[in-house]
Amino acid sequence: MYPTDRLYSKDHEWIKIDGEVGTLGITEYAQDELGEVVFVELPEVGQSYDAAEEIGTIESVKAVAEVFSPVAGEIVEVNEALEDKPELVNEGPHEGGWLVKIKLAGAPEGLMDSAGYEAFVAGESA
């Protein structure tokens, strides 16, 4: 169900690593729990974060959720399309609804592969 080319956090973020840069977003499970996304607040390019640090928020008709970076690094790009179309997070959280690209400050730690994340989600929704 979840793409196997990504790593997943217990906070329901995914990261797809390509060289020194990771593309980050929220999972299908997270967007489903949030419901209709109406606003996305993203960090500025050039800002640096530690792993597990809050980098933004996603507002839906049901709730506001914090987004945490699963890795340490510097923001190198934000998905500007979300400014006008936050619903992209619902339509394709693993594709066009990505949030930011981050230049890694080190190797990711404590993240799950897709099978581990699926088991984690199954345990949460049980």
C-alpha positions in Angstrom: 0.0 0.0 0.0 2.8 2.4 0.8 5.6 3.1 -1.7 8.6 1.0 -0.9 11.2 3.6 -2.0 10.5 5.7 1.1 11.2 5.7 4.8 8.4 6.5 7.3 8.2 8.2 10.7 5.9 7.4 13.7 4.6 11.0 13.1 3.2 9.8 9.7 5.7 11.6 7.5 7.6 10.0 4.6 10.9 10.8 3.0 12.2 9.7 -0.3 16.0 10.1 -0.4 17.8 10.8 -3.7 21.5 11.4 -3.0 21.9 14.2 -0.4 18.3 15.5 -0.8 15.1 14.0 0.6 11.6 14.8 -0.6 9.2 14.9 2.4 5.5 14.6 2.8 2.7 13.2 4.9 1.4 9.7 4.4 -1.9 8.5 2.9 -2.9 7.5 6.5 -2.2 11.0 7.8 -4.1 12.8 5.1 -7.0 10.4 5.5 -7.1 11.1 9.3 -7.0 14.8 8.7 -9.7 15.0 6.1 -10.0 17.8 3.6 -6.8 19.9 3.7 -7.5 23.7 3.4 -4.2 25.3 4.3 -0.5 24.3 4.4 2.2 26.3 6.2 5.7 25.4 5.1 9.1 26.6 6.2 11.3 29.0 4.3 14.0 27.8 2.0 17.4 28.0 3.8 16.1 27.1 7.2 17.7 24.2 9.0 16.0 21.7 11.3 16.9 18.8 13.6 15.2 15.5 13.2 11.8 15.4 14.9 11.6 19.3 14.8 8.4 20.9 13.7 8.7 22.4 10.2 5.2 23.4 9.4 1.5 22.8 9.9 -1.4 21.3 7.8 -4.9 22.7 8.5 -7.9 20.7 7.6 -11.6 21.1 8.1 -11.2 18.8 11.2 -7.9 19.7 12.8 -4.5 21.4 12.6 -1.6 19.0 12.5 2.1 19.7 13.0 4.6 18.4 10.4 7.9 17.2 11.8 11.1 16.6 9.8 12.1 12.9 10.0 15.7 14.0 9.3 18.1 16.8 10.2 18.9 19.2 7.3 18.3 22.4 5.4 15.2 23.1 3.4 16.2 23.5 -0.3 12.7 23.7 -1.9 9.1 24.0 -0.9 6.1 22.8 -2.9 4.7 26.2 -3.9 1.7 24.6 -5.6 0.3 23.9 -2.2 -0.2 27.6 -1.6 -3.0 27.8 -4.1 -4.0 24.1 -4.1 -3.6 22.6 -0.6 -6.0 19.9 -1.6 -3.0 18.3 -3.5 -2.1 16.8 -0.1 -5.4 14.8 -0.2 -5.2 14.0 -3.9 -1.7 12.6 -3.9 0.2 12.8 -0.6 2.9 10.5 -2.1 3.1 12.4 -5.4 2.1 16.0 -6.1 1.2 16.7 -2.5 4.8 16.5 -1.2 5.8 19.3 1.1 9.5 20.1 1.1 12.9 19.0 -0.1 15.6 18.9 2.5 19.4 18.5 2.1 20.3 15.9 4.6 22.7 16.7 7.4 23.4 13.0 8.1 22.0 9.5 7.7 18.3 9.1 8.7 17.8 7.3 12.0 14.9 5.5 13.5 12.7 5.4 10.4 10.6 2.5 9.2 10.5 0.9 5.8 7.0 0.5 4.1 6.3 -2.9 5.7 7.2 -1.6 9.2 5.0 1.5 8.7 2.1 -0.6 7.5 2.4 -2.7 10.7 2.7 0.5 12.8 -0.5 1.9 11.2 -2.4 -1.4 11.6 -1.5 -1.3 15.3 -2.7 2.3 15.7 -6.0 1.7 14.0 -6.7 -1.5 15.8 
